[in-house]
Structure formats: C-alpha cells, structure tokens
Amino acid sequence: MNAKPNQPLDFDVQRIRTDFPLLGRKVHGKPLVYFDNANTSQKPLQVIEAVDRHYREHNANVARAVHQLGEEATAAYEGARDKLAAWINAASRNDIVLTSGTTQSMNTVAYSFALPRLKPGDAILTTVMEHHANIVPWQLVAARAGATVKAAPINERGELILEKFFEMLTPEVKLACVTHVSNVLGTVNPVREIARECRRRGIPLLVDGSQALPHRPVDVQALGCDFYAFTGHKMLAPTGTGGLWAKREHLQSMPPFFGGGEMIREVRFDGTTFAEPPHKFEAGTPNIAGFAGVGAAIDYVQSIGFDAIRAWEHELLAYATERLREIPGLRIFGEAAEKEPVISFLIEGAQATDMATLLDLEGVAVRSGHHCAHPLMQFYGVPATLRASLAFYNTREEVDVFIAALLKVRKLLM
Ligand code: PLP
C-alpha cells in the first residue's frame, strides 16, 4: 500500500516543510496531516517573521505620517501592491485595490459597479459551482435593483457547461461572475474563453481567483476579464488580506463603496471629492502588518517557482485520487479534465462530519460541510462532503496516513 516516494529532483519537500513551523506539531498525539489548504494555507516563517518584524520595528499608520516609521509602514503596504501587480501582471499598480479578502472585493464590485448599473429586469450571471461570496453579494444588489441572479449549470463531472453559459449571456445580463477554480471540486474553468465570449457581447466578467492564485500563475491581462478578486490567506499570507484587480476604466467610473479617511481628496459639507483609484476604495486603516506578510508570501512562492509547485501538487493530486479510488463505496465529486489539488468525496453510509471528527482524532485535518457552496450541494443532492485540499508542502507519506486513517474510520462507522 505504501507507494515509493517519487519526488521530482528539484523539489525538496522536506526542506520546504521546515519553513512551516505549524506542520511540525501534533494533534491528539498524532503528527498533523494538514489537508485543509483550500480553507486557509499554513504560513512559512518568512511570512510570520515579516509580520513580527513589522510590529517590532516598523509599526505606524500608512499614508498619514511623514515620520520614518510611517514611511516604512507605507513602503511595506505599498510594496505589497507592487508585488501583487507584478505577480498577476496588472498594467499598473493603481489597478489593484487592497482589501480584506475576496469577500470584500466582491462586495466592492457589487455595490460600486453592479448596483449603479442594474435596472429592473436586468440579471447577473453566475454558476452553480460558486462559493457564496460569488453569489450572495449579487443577490443583495439584484434585490435592491429589481434584477435577478441566474446560475449556469454544470455537468456531473463538475465542469461548467460552456454552451449553456454562453446561451445565458443574454442582453439583460449586466455582469458575469465565475470562479477560476472551484473550492469544492477543484475544477479549473476556461476563463480566457469565457472572457472572450463575454467581451463579444459587451458583458463585463468578474473572476473569483481565490483558489487559483495559490496554485497557478495568473496573468489578468491575458485572461481578458474585467475584475479579478483574490484572498491572501489561501496563498501563505495572513488572514484579512486580499485584493481586487480591475480594469482602470471601471475603477475610474465606480463610486466608492466605503467612506472614511484615506479615500478622499477634500472633505467639505458642500461636496466631498475622492482620491484617485485605488485609494478611493481603501477607506480606513488597513491590515498593514498583514500586507507586509503578503509581500513576504509572494517572495516565498517566487523563490520556489510555480513550475515546481505545480508539478509537485499535481503529482500529489494524482496519487491521492488513485489511493482514494481504492476505497470501496467512496464517491469523488469533481472529476473535471483540468483540476487543482482539491478532492471532495463521500463514503457510502458515513456522515461527512462524523468522518472529519474521527479523522481529526487521527491527526488528519480535512474539511466537512457545504464548503460555502449550498447550490453545488443541492446540485449533487448531498448536504455535505469531505474535502481534502493539498498544498505544495504536503507529501505522499501524508496521503498514505490519510488513506490509512480513512480506512480505520470507515470501519468504525460501518
Ligand atoms: N471564493 C472562493 C472560491 C473561496 O474558496 C473562498 C474562501 O473559501 C472565498 C471566495 C471567500 O474568501 P474570503 O473568505 O477570504 O473572503
């Protein structure tokens, strides 16, 4: 049962693991196997130390202070914007709004872009495989405007039915929203093709990049979308960090959503004027230390390189999938032709939450539940699944421990 480790020569996973202190801990007396990476990733020392250093040496508020510390804090915060812009190939650093994560990014687009444009009878098109963050903000603004939210269907393999999606891009659709990678199924959507069809019809496209950025290089200009939302904590950075990339013309035309300090040019009771984008969308004091961590996270990923990360993660995905298929009564949800390392599954006769609780006692952390994707659960007719989501710091040996734990737990529950 224990297949021989077959590590690519240039990928020293054991060395990489030494950068992640948390991976060395025990849970319920067992070595931790952390397979909940789609929920949030663990953080390398480089990120932890960047946050620690910020508070020890540089802590001050951004933009407001002309003193040395203020300049240093601003350099870390704005430096993260520069790194993010280069990382996703934004045309300008000013096209990146720094947010607390995808959820804030989506709500910014919902209230600043969609709501002012929606009229009664209009629609927003999304898909059945979306996270609630890519559904509920659209429902909230659609309800205010008398518009509706439509969802394009998927097939049993968990792939978007593209012809249907394109058919549903009718003239009343004012915004299309699709995830780059599904957090439940791992499905990679053909975003370039979707963007091309949206452009042909003059419909702006928002892409939820939450689960894509941790696993693949992203070039927002090459993708051809209008908005790209992402979160930092799934890609090694601290919680409460993320961003929204948008085409300049949209950021220029969008009114601000949050008001307050930092986002104004001049405040007067006879008419306040706003800062240029991206600052007009960044009211209040941001998560400065968190963004110092974002900069360190990007440096860290770049020091390993996506070629190596992808090769390793895909080897792990193939191995874990093959091992799971050996288990009788196990059903995998999401068998798209192109996937990232996320595997949702159920074992006949066992509740997902019971299994996750017992797996935890074996030191194995997986997620159980609806994964903030109720419509997807409704599509498959199940209340919940178990989800093992992998990262480049995971190993084949951990997959073996996970499978052995699953077999043990299955026996207990049968
Ligand atoms: N979209 C997807 C696909 C996700 O997986 C998540 C988080 O699980 C989100 C959006 C929301 O991200 P956040 O909670 O960081 O705002």
Boltz pocket constraint, residues with backbone or C-beta under 6 A from the ligand:
constraints:
  - pocket:
      binder: B
      contacts: [[A, 38], [A, 39], [A, 100], [A, 101], [A, 102], [A, 103], [A, 104], [A, 131], [A, 133], [A, 134], [A, 179], [A, 181], [A, 182], [A, 183], [A, 208], [A, 210], [A, 211], [A, 231], [A, 232], [A, 233], [A, 241], [A, 242], [A, 371], [A, 372]]
      max_distance: 6.0
